[in-house]
Amino acid sequence: MQKPKLFTPFKMRGVVAPNRCVVSPMVQYRARDGQVNDYHLVHLGKFALGKFGIVFTENCAVEPRGRVTQGDLGLWDDSQIEGHRRLTRFLQQEGALAATQITHAGRKASSPRQFDKPDEFGPKGAGWQRWQVVGPSALSAGDRYSELPVALEASEMDDIVRKFGEAARRADAAGYDVIEIHGAHGYLLAQFLSPLSNKRNDKFGGDRAGRMRFPLAAARAVREAWPESKPMFIRVSAVDGGGGWDVDDTVAYAQELKALGIDVIDTSSGGLTGVSTALPVKRSLGFQVPFAAAVKRGADIPTMAVGLILDGPQAEKVLQDGDADLIAIGRQALYNPFWPVHAAQELGCDIDFGMWNPEYGWWLDKRKNNLPADRAATGQPK
Ligand SMILES: Cc1cc2nc3c(=O)[nH]c(=O)nc-3n(C[C@H](O)[C@H](O)[C@H](O)COP(=O)(O)O)c2cc1C
């Protein structure tokens, strides 16, 4: 039997992902002062035990005012490197590539956790604070929490570009194999791209080339600070959800990113307005896969598909159809951190539990002898 594509390696520059299963970045609101702690190690470590080929941290801010919430991780200070190093060591020891996402949330910074009630702001008694947010223009994201941002001066933008590069240098020092810029979901880079949020009349606004100038400068700074041998991704919102930025714009942007040395486009959508990510883009199973396909074909660059991909056969079809090269799993990984090894069983390619760590797999394989025949045939107790 031919191995499913989902479980074939993927080479990017000097690193090889052992398979195409990726944990999508997911913020946990558990950091203090942006520092990694035991929670992050256990939360992300279990995905490596589940045999995800690439494990992404949540978005890590490049400066404190760029955090989405006060509980986000950071890569804005050298003191944060050691905690990240502990994470990368464990993920790599278990066979995964360690990946991190760096971000500036711009006007969507200083937010509460998404599950906080309207009258609450962050964990009670934890001294949750708000701070002045910034953006391309003095226009709010328009949800119940968003404050009016201060429009950035060109000199401050140079400073943020430099901070993206500095965060990349720290990510490398911490041992990450892959870096991704979070350029989607209405955060700072996406705010510059969309004419709905960027009303500047200097060289960073106006037509598409002007609006792309700042995001491309940030991407260039990261590429220059990030080793040649390591791959760089960028997450984009293929459409902003408000009609200001569309798939054609994303393809043109991806062509520019490719020329800068970006290796993979992680194709999400929406989020320019409101606190949520993909809103107001209509959701259904695999709803963002067509964006990954359009960018892959239009810009001839590898893509990562994400969004309501639930099981092995669905993920395998995306790869077989040539719509994407990598599959990012978000909430389904929260539901089942062992998603890859279960997907392998669904696809019939690991009934002897050979993909699992032997400390688990040897026992589970032996247990098959004690199961009723119909269950033993798949190795799964159901
Ligand atoms: C708890 C949670 C936190 C998230 N945090 C981030 C984040 O830090 N960066 C990001 O780019 N997307 C973030 N997302 C979006 C996911 O990476 C993913 O794109 C989205 O959940 C859709 O994929 P899914 O249907 O597989 O969950 C988050 C999603 C969830 C559920």
The ligand as an ORCA input file, in Angstrom:
! r2SCAN-3c Opt
* xyz 0 1
  C      -7.726     28.754     21.101
  C      -7.331     29.325     19.778
  C      -6.273     30.247     19.710
  C      -5.834     30.729     18.474
  N      -4.716     31.530     18.418
  C      -4.166     31.836     17.227
  C      -2.869     32.428     17.149
  O      -2.182     32.649     18.150
  N      -2.410     32.724     15.905
  C      -3.107     32.438     14.769
  O      -2.624     32.713     13.669
  N      -4.319     31.835     14.829
  C      -4.834     31.505     16.014
  N      -6.001     30.801     16.063
  C      -6.605     30.323     14.801
  C      -6.128     28.876     14.506
  O      -4.735     28.811     14.305
  C      -6.846     28.295     13.275
  O      -6.483     29.052     12.154
  C      -8.367     28.303     13.424
  O      -8.749     27.789     14.691
  C      -9.046     27.488     12.333
  O      -8.581     26.165     12.319
  P      -9.427     24.941     13.017
  O     -10.777     24.919     12.387
  O      -8.609     23.722     12.706
  O      -9.502     25.246     14.488
  C      -6.494     30.345     17.290
  C      -7.585     29.472     17.367
  C      -7.985     28.950     18.585
  C      -9.132     27.973     18.618
*
